[in-house]
Amino acid sequence: MASVEVDGLTKEFGGNPVLRGVSVGVEPGEFLAVVGPSGSGKSTLLYCMSGLEPATSGSVRILGHELGGMRRGALAALRRDHVGFVFQSYNLIPSLTARENVALPARLARRKISATDVDQALADVGLSDRAAYRPSALSGGQQQRVAIARVLAVRPDVVFADEPTGALDTASGGQVLDLLAKIPADGRSVVMVTHDLSAAARADRVVVLRDGLVHRSLLRPSAAEVFAALGES
Ligand SMILES: Nc1ncnc2c1ncn2[C@@H]1O[C@H](COP(=O)(O)OP(=O)(O)OP(=O)(O)O)[C@@H](O)[C@H]1O
């Protein structure tokens, strides 16, 4: 079963079509990147794929569950139990330490998370020595690594990342990409929207969106091949 399956997805805002019939599947263990010009609908696709935005028409399934028509509570439970998010702006709680931020989603979901699991997640992103720091005392790259630890701690089946390296320098962005690229190894999936073509080239597959449609789907392309596909008329 696919982790995420999108079929004939359309999305309009106020009658303006943004996605015009997108079909794309993400397999367990796959790292998919979505690229495209500004305004082509990348973020909208990510939000519809993850159930943060309802589709106008078409089908979106996560782990076989059709999101259309799903009750709000069931959708929230599906997201809570199976989906993780990484945003460009990190979205950490400023008043909480790194350790508390990592533990928060599990606590909110009333799921047991041990101190060992939290510490392991922070160790996995190389931040054991920053566990007691608040976000304001961390660099952007470190904050994004805390955000990834927060995702890793709940072991979601699918991780959606919207421009995860967008606010980072090359070195910090590279560390974040290394962490994201490791996630699929044990059968989990990553869907990442990015402007960064070298980031996209870390993915197993790259979907090029244009004007709300899939223009190309490329298997393990180089950054140069992604660049060429973006420039095609
Ligand atoms: N909530 C919304 N209400 C109205 N229009 C929206 C909304 N969200 C997105 N749009 C419009 O949908 C179009 C696609 O936006 P989207 O953010 O998906 O593009 P994108 O490819 O991610 O762009 P960028 O690379 O600049 O982030 C834009 O024209 C945008 O103005």
The ligand as an SDF file (V2000), in Angstrom:
LIG
                    3D

 31 33  0  0  0  0  0  0  0  0999 V2000
   -5.0050   30.2520    1.4070 N   0  0  0  0  0  0  0  0  0  0  0  0
   -4.9420   30.7570    0.1740 C   0  0  0  0  0  0  0  0  0  0  0  0
   -5.8880   31.6150   -0.2750 N   0  0  0  0  0  0  0  0  0  0  0  0
   -5.8510   32.1030   -1.5350 C   0  0  0  0  0  0  0  0  0  0  0  0
   -4.8840   31.8110   -2.4350 N   0  0  0  0  0  0  0  0  0  0  0  0
   -3.9140   30.9830   -2.0340 C   0  0  0  0  0  0  0  0  0  0  0  0
   -3.8890   30.4070   -0.7240 C   0  0  0  0  0  0  0  0  0  0  0  0
   -2.7910   29.6040   -0.6320 N   0  0  0  0  0  0  0  0  0  0  0  0
   -2.1740   29.6740   -1.8290 C   0  0  0  0  0  0  0  0  0  0  0  0
   -2.8450   30.5050   -2.6780 N   0  0  0  0  0  0  0  0  0  0  0  0
   -2.4600   30.8200   -4.0530 C   0  0  0  0  0  0  0  0  0  0  0  0
   -2.1570   29.6060   -4.7010 O   0  0  0  0  0  0  0  0  0  0  0  0
   -1.0620   29.8000   -5.6140 C   0  0  0  0  0  0  0  0  0  0  0  0
   -0.0080   28.7490   -5.3310 C   0  0  0  0  0  0  0  0  0  0  0  0
    0.5360   28.9940   -4.0340 O   0  0  0  0  0  0  0  0  0  0  0  0
    1.5790   28.0000   -3.3600 P   0  0  0  0  0  0  0  0  0  0  0  0
    2.0080   28.6300   -2.0800 O   0  0  0  0  0  0  0  0  0  0  0  0
    1.0260   26.6420   -3.3240 O   0  0  0  0  0  0  0  0  0  0  0  0
    2.7520   28.0340   -4.4310 O   0  0  0  0  0  0  0  0  0  0  0  0
    4.2610   27.5930   -4.2800 P   0  0  0  0  0  0  0  0  0  0  0  0
    4.6110   26.8830   -5.5350 O   0  0  0  0  0  0  0  0  0  0  0  0
    4.4610   26.8860   -2.9980 O   0  0  0  0  0  0  0  0  0  0  0  0
    4.9650   29.0240   -4.2490 O   0  0  0  0  0  0  0  0  0  0  0  0
    6.3260   29.5100   -3.5420 P   0  0  0  0  0  0  0  0  0  0  0  0
    7.4220   28.7450   -4.2050 O   0  0  0  0  0  0  0  0  0  0  0  0
    6.3740   30.9690   -3.8760 O   0  0  0  0  0  0  0  0  0  0  0  0
    6.1890   29.2220   -2.0770 O   0  0  0  0  0  0  0  0  0  0  0  0
   -0.5920   31.2270   -5.4360 C   0  0  0  0  0  0  0  0  0  0  0  0
   -1.1140   32.0040   -6.4790 O   0  0  0  0  0  0  0  0  0  0  0  0
   -1.1750   31.6140   -4.1030 C   0  0  0  0  0  0  0  0  0  0  0  0
   -1.4710   32.9960   -4.0630 O   0  0  0  0  0  0  0  0  0  0  0  0
  1  2  1  0
  2  3  1  0
  2  7  2  0
  3  4  2  0
  4  5  1  0
  5  6  2  0
  6  7  1  0
  6 10  1  0
  7  8  1  0
  8  9  2  0
  9 10  1  0
 10 11  1  0
 11 12  1  0
 11 30  1  0
 12 13  1  0
 13 14  1  0
 13 28  1  0
 14 15  1  0
 15 16  1  0
 16 17  2  0
 16 18  1  0
 16 19  1  0
 19 20  1  0
 20 21  2  0
 20 22  1  0
 20 23  1  0
 23 24  1  0
 24 25  2  0
 24 26  1  0
 24 27  1  0
 28 29  1  0
 28 30  1  0
 30 31  1  0
M  END
$$$$
